[in-house]
Amino acid sequence: MHSHRSVRRILGSAAIFILAAVAAAQAAGPDPKWDAWLKANEFGPYQKDENWAEIKAKAEKEGEVVVYSSTPTVTALAEDFMKLHPTIKVKAFHLGSEKTIEKASREQQAGIFAADVVNTGGTEQMIFDMLPNRRLVNYVPRYLVGSVPEQHREPLLAHVMEAYVLFYNADLYKGQAPIKNIWELTEPQWKGRFAMKSPLGSLTTLSAFAAIVENEAAMAKAYEAHAGKKLVLSKGIESAGYEFLHRLIGNDIVFYDNGSKLATASGMRGQQKPPITLPSMHYLGQNATNNYANAIPVDLDPSAIFAYPTYVAVGAYAPHPNAAKLFVAFMMGSKDLTAATELKPPYRSGRSLELLQGMASFYQVGTFSPRTDMPMPPGGEMWPTARRLEATPEFQRDNIAKINDFWIVETSR
C-alpha cells in the first residue's frame, strides 16, 4: 500500500483521542451549576418559544460568536451571517471532524469554555460522548420542530445530511460506470486505482465504513451477485463488511489528505487510468468550477452512497449564548422557507440569502437539509430515492472503536 500521507502519521490523534474520550466518559449525575446555566439561558428543559427580536438584541450586545466546525464552508457561513448581522463578529475555526471534537473537549477539560457553536459529523463522539458528558447542549429552534423529523433533531440537531460517494471519470468512461458492483474494487484491475482519505484522520470516512460493516447482509448479497457464489470469509474475518475492507486494504489503496485532491484525482479530463475515489458528494460542484468529469455510479450494487449527518449544537457554558442561538437558527435557514419556495442564484445574496441564510453556501448537490420544507438544490432530485447505506447511531456507538482498531491492524501488516 502507498500513501500521499503516511498512515502512521494519521494513526495517532484520531485513535488515541477516541480511546481517551471513551475512557474519560462517565455517567453524569446532577450538576446544579449546569442546571443553573441552562435555566438562565433557556436551554434544554428550560427552552421556551423564542422571541427572536429579543434574542437578536442580546446577541448584538454579546458582539460575537465563536464557531468550531469540521467544514471549510464555515468561512462562507461566517461571511453570510455577518451580511445579515453586521454588528456580530463571527470567529470561525475550520478544524476537520476529529479536531473539532478534540479541541472543544480538551478546552473544556481544562476549564476553558470558548466554543459557542460546535458543527461536525462524528455520531459516536457527538451523541455518546460529548452530549451525555455535558460538553454540548442540543438546541432546536421551535420553528423547526414541525419540519425536521424527530430522528434528525433528537438527541442532536442535524444541520445537513451528507454523503461520501464513489466517483469515476465520466470523460473516459463516457458516462458508463466502469464498475457495477462494489466488490470489483477489490480485484486486480483496480489495484492501486482506488483512492480515499484514511478513516483514522476522518470521522466521516470512518462513518462510511461503519455503514458498510453494519449492512453486512447487503454486502454479502452483492458479492454473491458479482461472483456467482457465496462469500467465503478470510481467516479471522467475521462478516462480509469486514471482508470487503480486508480485501480493499490488500488491493493497494492510495491515500489523499483531503477531498478536493480526491476529486481532482478522479475528475481531471484526459486521463488514461483515473482512479475511483471516495470523497464527499459535494465535490461534484468542482465539475463546474474546475471542468472535472466526476460522476457517481448510482446503480452500483449495493450502493455508491454512504450517508451521514453533520450536527450543530451549542457548546457547554457558551460565552455568547444568544449569539449561539441566532447562529444555529441561521445555519438551519429561515422560518419563511417552504418546499415550494423558488430560489434563484446567486444563493448567497439578495432574497435567496435572506431565505436560505446559512443553508445558502450548502445549497448544492451533496449536502441536503433535514428540513422537509426545504426545496431541493438543482440536480438533487435523486436524493430522496437514491440507494444509500447508512450506519445507525447505536451501531456506531458500539462498533466505531472496533472498526478503527481493525483498520489499524490491517494497514499495519
Buried (B, 14 or more C-beta within 10 A) or exposed (E): BEBEBEBEEBBEBBBEBBEBBBEEBEEEEEEEEBEEBBEEBBBBEEBEEBEBEEBBEBBBEBEBBBBBBBBEBBBBBBEBBBBBBEEBBBBBBBBBBBBBBBBBBEBBEEEEBBBBBBBBBBBBBBBBBBBBBBBBBBBBBEBBEEBBEEEBBEBBBBBBBBBBBBBBBBBBBEEEBBBBBBBBBBBEEBEBBBBBBBBBBBBBBBBBBBBBBBBBEBBBBBBBEBEEEEBEEEEEBEBBBBBBBBBBBBBBBBBBBBBBBBBBBBBBEEBEEBBBBBBBBBBBBBBEEBEBBBBBBBEBBBBBBBBBBBBBBBBBBBBBBBBBBBBBBBBBBBBEBEEEBEBEEEBBEEEBBEBBBBBBBBBBBBBBBBBEBBBBBEEBEEBEEBEBBBBBBEBBBBBBBEBBEBBBEBBEE
